[in-house]
Amino acid sequence: MLNRISKLCILGLCTVLIVACSGSTESLSSSNFDGSAIISWHSPTRNTDGSELINLSSYTINYGLSPDSLTSSVSVSNIGLNTYVIDKLNSNTTYFFAIKSVNSDNVESPNSTIISKYTLTPYN
């Protein structure tokens, strides 16, 4: 029988909006990193066994250049957030994104549905 903490709810929905950024105040050696992704999701409220989720502690956003290789990640510790911006992405590149919820025992849910978006070259 599975322990209750191992039954962390899978996030129900993850949507991604890619935006192009220009006029950055940061000094970059190349303009190939002008793409940004706005990641939005719905917070889980239940564990997979139907019980109330009471110990959500963070989210992990995984992303990469292949759905089988989400090699980059960012941790979002504010569980009140439902949107996060990932910047410094390559322009003219397809990225794949998924999100996990993490409970206070550091147990992660499986990845949400993986979605992809193509970043565009910013308009100057």
matplotlib code that plots the C-alpha trace (Angstrom):
import matplotlib.pyplot as plt

x = [0.0, 1.3, 2.1, -0.2, 2.7, 3.6, 0.2, 0.7, -1.8, -0.8, -1.4, -4.5, -3.5, -0.4, -0.5, 2.5, 2.6, 5.8, 6.5, 9.4, 11.3, 13.3, 15.1, 16.6, 18.8, 21.0, 24.2, 24.3, 26.9, 24.2, 20.6, 19.7, 18.4, 15.5, 12.7, 10.6, 7.9, 5.1, 4.0, 0.6, -1.0, -3.9, -2.9, -3.8, -6.2, -6.4, -4.0, -4.5, -6.3, -8.9, -7.8, -7.3, -3.8, -2.6, 1.1, 1.9, 5.3, 6.5, 6.4, 9.1, 9.0, 11.0, 11.8, 14.1, 14.6, 12.9, 10.0, 12.2, 14.9, 13.6, 17.1, 16.5, 14.3, 13.3, 11.8, 8.9, 8.6, 5.7, 2.7, 0.4, 1.9, 0.2, 2.3, 6.1, 8.3, 11.2, 13.5, 16.8, 15.4, 16.8, 14.9, 13.5, 13.6, 11.0, 10.9, 9.0, 7.5, 6.0, 5.4, 5.4, 4.0, 6.1, 4.9, 6.5, 8.1, 9.8, 7.7, 7.1, 4.1, 4.7, 5.1, 2.0, 1.2, 4.2, 3.4, 5.6, 6.0, 8.2, 10.0, 10.0, 12.7, 11.7, 10.4, 12.8]
y = [0.0, 3.4, 5.9, 8.9, 11.4, 9.5, 10.3, 13.9, 15.4, 15.9, 19.5, 19.7, 22.3, 24.0, 26.6, 28.4, 31.7, 32.7, 36.3, 38.2, 40.6, 43.5, 46.5, 44.4, 46.3, 43.2, 43.0, 39.9, 38.9, 37.8, 38.7, 35.0, 35.0, 37.4, 34.9, 34.5, 32.0, 32.9, 29.6, 29.5, 26.7, 25.8, 24.8, 21.2, 20.8, 17.1, 14.1, 11.4, 9.3, 12.1, 13.3, 17.1, 18.3, 20.1, 20.2, 21.7, 23.5, 24.4, 23.8, 22.8, 23.9, 21.7, 22.7, 21.9, 21.5, 18.0, 16.5, 13.6, 15.9, 18.6, 19.4, 22.8, 23.6, 26.3, 26.0, 28.2, 28.3, 30.7, 28.3, 31.4, 32.0, 30.5, 32.3, 32.4, 34.0, 32.1, 34.5, 34.3, 31.7, 31.3, 33.1, 31.0, 27.8, 25.3, 24.7, 22.1, 22.7, 20.7, 21.5, 19.4, 20.0, 19.3, 18.6, 19.4, 15.9, 16.8, 14.3, 15.4, 14.7, 13.4, 16.0, 17.7, 17.4, 18.5, 21.5, 23.2, 26.7, 28.3, 31.5, 34.3, 36.9, 40.1, 43.0, 45.9]
z = [0.0, -0.9, 1.8, 1.7, 1.2, -2.0, -3.5, -4.2, -6.7, -10.3, -11.3, -13.4, -15.9, -17.1, -19.8, -21.4, -23.2, -24.9, -25.1, -26.8, -24.7, -25.9, -24.4, -21.6, -19.1, -18.7, -20.7, -22.8, -25.3, -27.8, -28.6, -28.9, -25.3, -25.8, -25.4, -22.3, -21.2, -18.9, -17.2, -15.5, -13.6, -11.3, -7.8, -6.7, -3.8, -3.5, -3.4, -5.9, -3.3, -3.0, 0.4, 0.9, 0.0, 3.2, 2.9, -0.5, -0.2, -3.7, -7.4, -9.8, -13.4, -15.7, -19.3, -22.1, -25.8, -26.0, -24.2, -23.2, -21.9, -19.6, -18.3, -16.8, -13.8, -11.5, -8.0, -7.0, -3.2, -3.0, -3.3, -3.6, -7.1, -10.1, -12.7, -13.3, -16.0, -17.3, -19.3, -21.2, -23.5, -27.0, -29.7, -32.6, -30.5, -29.4, -25.7, -23.7, -20.2, -17.4, -13.7, -10.6, -7.2, -4.1, -0.6, 2.7, 2.8, -0.5, -2.4, -6.0, -8.2, -11.7, -14.4, -15.6, -19.3, -21.3, -23.6, -26.1, -27.5, -30.1, -29.1, -31.7, -32.5, -30.7, -32.7, -32.4]

ax = plt.figure().add_subplot(projection="3d")
ax.plot(x, y, z, "-o")
ax.set_aspect("equal")
plt.show()
